[in-house]
Amino acid sequence: MALIVTGVGTLVLIYCASYFGKNEQGLGRFASVLLLFAGVMYGLVTADDVIVMFIFWEITSVLSYLLIGHYSYRKESRGAAIQALLVTTFGGLVMLVGLVILIVQAGSTSLAVIVETPINGPLVATAMILVLVGAASKSALVPFHFWLPGAMAAPTPVSAYLHAAAMVKAGIYLILRLAPGFTEVPGWRETLIVVGLLTMLVGGWRSLRQNDLKLVLAYGTISQLGFLALVSGYGTRDSALAAETLLVAHSLYKATLFLIVGVIEHRTGTRDLRQLSALRRSQPGVAAIALISVASMAGLPPFVGFVAKEAVFTALFDSGEAGDVWGWIALVGIVLGSVITFAYSVRFLWGAFAVKKTVAATPIVHPDKGSILIAPAILATLTVGAGIAAPWLDKVLSPYARTLGDGDYHLALWHGIEPALVLTLVVVAVGLFLAWQRIRVSRYQSMVPAWINSSSLYWRILRAVDSFSHAITVRVQRFGLPGYIAAVLGLFVLSVGYSLLANSTWPTEFVLWDYPAQVFIAIVMIVAAVCVARAQQRIAAVLLVSVTGYGMVTLFAIQGAPDLALTQALVETITLVVFVLVLRRLPAAMKPLPDKRRNWLKLTIAIASGLIMGVAGLVALGAREHTSISERMSELALEAHGHNIVNVMLVDIRAWDTMGEISVLVVVATGIASLIFVTKRTGSAPKLPTTKHPRRIGNRRKIVLEPATSSATIVDANGTIVPDPDAPTRGAFLMAGRTLSARNRSILVEVLTRLLFHPAIILSLYLLFVGHNLPGGGFAGGLVAGLALVTRYLAGGRYELGEALPVDAGKILGTGIILAVGTALASLIAGGEVLQSSWFEYDLGWLGEISIGTTTIFDIGVYLVVIGLILDVLRSLGAEIDRHREENVGADDAKDDARADAEADNVDTDAAEFEATRTTTEEGTR
C-alpha cells in the first residue's frame, strides 16, 4: 500500500504538469493539497497506533473534500465535495466507536497487538461491524457507494489517484489489516460476502448504463471495490494472496484508465462516448495504453488482472469443494460480476476508440506535446510486467497471506487446464454476448424502479436533518443569546446536580479560610457580582466584572502563586480593553426586560448554577484518594533545568497542551479579524500618508518623503491632516497624536505612554527569558508587550499601530506557531520524542553558567503568538472600527456641507433676483 500510494502518487503529479494549463485557477493550492494527501495517506497505511491511523483516516476525508471541490465555482463540484465529506466522516465516526471497543478489549492502541490478541465475544463482534461500516463508507461499498460517482466532478488526476489507487483503498487496507485476527468473529465473513457481492453487481450494472467515460470507470470502480472487499475478508490464505494481487492490479489499470480519460477529454473536449469516434486512428498510442489496461480489468492474459482473477476463482472453488457453502455463493456471485465487468470493459473500449458509422471522426481540438502520456504509459508497462513476473510477485505477497493460514496456491500466468480457466472462458463468452446485446440490456435496465437509489435516500435524510435543525433553531433562537446560555446552564444543573445527589463520599472536614483577608476579598467579589446583575450601563458592568477578576488575582497572590496572579492580572486587563473597544459600537445603556418573569427565571438559573458549581468544587477537593502529582513537580522542574514549576509545566511537561492553546489563539485572532475585515486582513497596521518636503543637499534641491507622524503635519479645523511648512521635519515619538482631534486626545495618556512604553517592552523581554526560573514566561511577557501596544493605540489612534509595529499580524502569529511546532519536530528529527527538551550549557567562569534550552525557543513562539493576537485584535476592534467611524463621520459631514451649500445657493439666487427686480423697477420709474 505504501508503494501504491507513493508510486502512483508520483506518476499522477507528473501527469498534472501536462494536464493543467498555466492559467488554471488555484493550481498552487491544488498541488499542495494533493501532495499533502499523499503524505497523509502514506501515514494512514504505515501507522501502527490505531488513534494515529484514525486521525489520518479523517484527514483524508477533509483533503478529499478540498480536492473534489477544486472547481469551487461549479455547483456540482461543491455538492459532490460535501456529499463525500459527510458520508466518509459519518462512517469514520462509527468506526471510531468500534476501534475504541477493540482498544479496551485488547488493552492496547497498537494495531499489531490488537490483531494478535485473541479476543472474542458479542462486544467484539459488534465492534467489528462498526469498523466495517467505516471501511464501507471510505471504499464506497453498498449502501455508501453513491458518493463516488458524484466525486467525478473533481479533476481527472484526483479521480485517478484518490478514487482508483489511494483513498478508496483505505477501507480495503483496513479489512486486510484486521483479517488475520478477526475472520472467525461471527458476522465478519458473512457481512463482507453479502456487501461485496451486492456492490460488485450494483456497480457493474450501473456502469453499463453510463455514457460518460469517467462515470463508466466510476461505477466500475465501485464494482471492483466490492470484489476486493469480498476477497479481502474471506479469510483463507489463498484468498488473501488473491486479494493482494487484485489490489495491485486494480491500482495499476484503473489509475491508467482514468488518466487516459483525462487525455481524451484534454484533446477532444468531451468524455461522452456517443460523441467520440475513430480515436484509435488519430490516437494510436492512447488506444494501445487503454487496450492494455482494459484487458487487465477484464481479466485477460498476459496481464496482472488475469493472474489476480485466476487466483480468486481458484481460492473460492477450493473452499467450496472443501465443504464451505459461502465459497460457492461467493464464487457464483463473482462470476456474474466478472461477466458484467467484461461487458462494461468492452463498452468503454468501443465507446472511446471504435469507428462509429453514425458519428463523424472526432477532431483533436487541443493538441499537446505528448508528455501527458508518460504516466499512463509507465502504469500500462507495469500492468504487463506484473503479469509476466507473477512468480516474483508471489514471493513478495506470500508472507502476508501466510498470516491467515496454510495453502499451496502460487501466482502464475499458466496453471494448465483447470476450473479457473474454464470460468474465465465462460466470463469472456457471456461478457461478449452482453456487450453485443447492449441495446436490449439497456431496455431491461430501464425497467428497474427509480426509487431503488441510495443517493435519493441520502438526500431525503439530509432534507429531514435540515428540517429538524430549522425547527429547533426557530424555537431556540427566539430567546437569543440568553436562551442559549439558559439551555447550557440548565443542562449543567441537571446533569451535575444528579451526579452530586448520587455521590456517597462527602468531605468530612471544612476549612472556611486560610487568611482573614480572603473573607474580605470574597465579600468584595460577591458585591461586585451582584452589582453587575443590577448595572444599567454597559461600561459599568464591564468594570464590575473586572473587579471579580482582580479579586481572583489577589487570592492567587495571597496563596503564594505569583505566576497565576501575574497572568490573571494581565489577562484581565487585556480583556477589559477588548470589552471597551467593542462597547464603542453598542448603546451605552442596557434596556431592562419588560417581562419580570424572565428576570426571576434568570435569577433562579444563576443561583442554581452557582450553588452546583460551588458544591461540585467542594466535593472534588475532598474526593482525592491518591497522592497528588504536584508533590513531584519541583523534582520534575529541576530535571527540566527550571525552578518555576508553572512555566516548566507550560513549555515542557505539558507542552502539548500549550501548543494546542496557542493554536486556538491563532484561530481566535483569525476569527475576529474575519468578522471585522470581511474580505481581506493581510498587511500591516495602517500608516499615515507621506508628505513631500524640499531639502537642499549641497547644491541640489531634493524632494524627501516623510511620514505624517513628524511635526510636519497638523490637523485643521475640519480634522484633516495637512502639511505644516513652518514646522521642523525631524520625526518624534508619538507624533501620531497630532492626527487626532483635540476632543479625542489625552495629554496624560500621551505622557504616560512616553514614560512606560519602552520600559514595558524591556519588562516583557525580561519576563520572557527569566520565566523558566522566576515568575513570568512567554505568555506573561507577550501580554505585557501587548499592553504596551495598547497604550500606543490609546495615545495616538489607529495610525500609531503602524508606527509602533509595522509588521503583518498574521506573520507574527505564523512565526510563533512555526517556532513552537519547530521545536516539536526538531526533537523528532534528532531521534528523540516529540517536544523532548534539550539544553546547551556553558561555563562563563566568574560570570556564571549559561543554560539555554529548546523550551526557550518554544516560549519565544508563545510570546510572538500572544503579541500577534493582541495586534490583530487592536487592528480589528480598534483601528478598523475607527476607520469605519471616520468614514461615517466624513459622510455625515459631506452631507451637512452639501446641504449648507445648497441653502447658500438658494439665498444667493434669491438675492440676485431681488436686485434685478429692484433695478428694473427703478429704471421704469425713471
Beta strands, then each sheet from edge to edge (+ up, - down):
strand 1: 690-697
strand 2: 700-707
strand 3: 713-715
strand 4: 721-723
strand 5: 839-843
strand 6: 849-853
sheet 1: 1+ 2-
sheet 2: 3+ 4-
sheet 3: 5+ 6-
end
